[in-house]
Amino acid sequence: MSQQAVPLIFRSTIRLSVGRDQLLNLFETLLDPMILVLSQWAVVLWIDGQLHPQDVILSLVLFALTFPGSSRLAMPPWRAMRHILLGWLTLSGLLFLFGYASHYLAEFNPAILLHWWWVALLSMSSAHFLLRTAAPTIRKLQGPPRRVVIAGMNQQGIQLAYRLANNLYSNVRVMGFFDDRVSERLDRKNEYAVLGNITDLPDYVKKHRIEGIYLSLPMASQQRILSLLDALRDTTGSIYFVPDSFVTDLIQGRVDSVGGIPVVAVCETPFIGFNRVIKRGSDIVLSTLILALISPLLILIALCIKLTSSGPAIFKQRRYGLDGQEIVVYKFRSMITTDDGDTILQAQKGDKRVTPLGAFIRRTSLDELPQFFNVLQGRMSIVGPRPHAVAHNEMYRKLIKGYMLRHKVQPGISGWAQVNGFRGETETLEKMKARIDCDLEYLRHWSLRLDLYIIAKTVWVLFKGENAH
């Protein structure tokens, strides 16, 4: 089965790359943070001969922002190189901007920063390709492949087998399946054999020294699962449960416990615990800094709006926020009308409601600058799914499955959809579905690094001025 044959919903929810218990994953986790810190120290010691307090502080910031390191072994070499380059451009650019705005940049030797920029980029690239070259040897250091079997020849079981087999850096060999169903009811369009019934599994595990057993059985088969687990107590194989809920659209899926009882999180916000502190803290710091820098521009735009058309400079509109609760969002008024009712027509090319000044501030997204005040209020975030008008929400939630899941987080000024070409008018249902897919991908894979990347890319998208009317 090829990668293209894997259902999209499965590819986006279950990502089996390098197991967390393997040496390769340990190397990838530490690679970027250690290379950046060590390259910085090397350049400082080479030029100045000693580390200064500001150098130590910068190294701590670097390690915190880049740990754990990105997994790139599954990428083609050219894509891995592009990922390294864009990631370093984004991180170093933001560090420079924050250092310049806070005047902390003056504490560093410019020659050191310039040399370190190139040394870090070359070091990360070289270290990645060295790891890629050494990966087969590192995998062999873990011994022969771990032999595993899968109970249940169903959709998720077969996809799991192919993911394990096609992973070049996985040290696993799938021996086959166990299933009680008759041959006619099984999906036999695969290369794996049915080794026996479920009741044959324990004996096979003991006889062939199987190290891993994946239970891909329907949740409704509770009694059969309990009986199998009881029989497997007499083996030394590790047991992993693959619930059939994993074929659904998981949002921040993970294993947790409630009162000591294990549960599987199927749909959850990424902003819980320390992640919530990181997200809110970065919003407050960044929005305060940005508002301080753009305050003259805000005043100028407000004056121009008042002078060129009648009505208030600030337009307030009801939107859906966190958990689908209504919030009030601020924008600079760009139209002669201020629609906020049950029926709202999206702005289109040549829309007669848009003023000449409004066309400019919409195209450049300057009309959204007042939303940084919404961020300080806690109603919005700098990065997140864009908030839609209440009327649009009520319409699209009936047309797009999973639409309301985007409200598991606070809406943002910019988002993953906007930097991927879904900014401005969504005149077709397909475009709105694509935007929602991007929003859900953001929920699945949120990280502070991703937020910083979206902020940097937003600036680039605004210069292009596409898809805004």
Secondary structure as UniProt FT lines:
FT   HELIX           3..5
FT   HELIX           8..11
FT   TURN            12..13
FT   TURN            20..21
FT   HELIX           23..47
FT   HELIX           53..66
FT   TURN            73..74
FT   HELIX           77..101
FT   TURN            102..103
FT   HELIX           104..107
FT   HELIX           110..141
FT   STRAND          146..151
FT   HELIX           155..166
FT   TURN            168..169
FT   STRAND          172..178
FT   HELIX           183..185
FT   STRAND          194..196
FT   HELIX           198..200
FT   HELIX           201..207
FT   TURN            208..209
FT   STRAND          212..215
FT   TURN            219..220
FT   HELIX           222..231
FT   HELIX           232..234
FT   STRAND          238..241
FT   HELIX           244..247
FT   STRAND          254..258
FT   TURN            259..260
FT   STRAND          261..265
FT   HELIX           274..308
FT   STRAND          314..320
FT   HELIX           322..324
FT   STRAND          326..332
FT   TURN            349..350
FT   TURN            352..353
FT   HELIX           356..363
FT   TURN            364..365
FT   HELIX           366..368
FT   TURN            369..370
FT   HELIX           371..377
FT   STRAND          381..383
FT   HELIX           390..396
FT   TURN            397..399
FT   TURN            401..402
FT   HELIX           403..408
FT   STRAND          412..414
FT   TURN            416..417
FT   HELIX           418..420
FT   HELIX           429..444
FT   HELIX           448..464
//
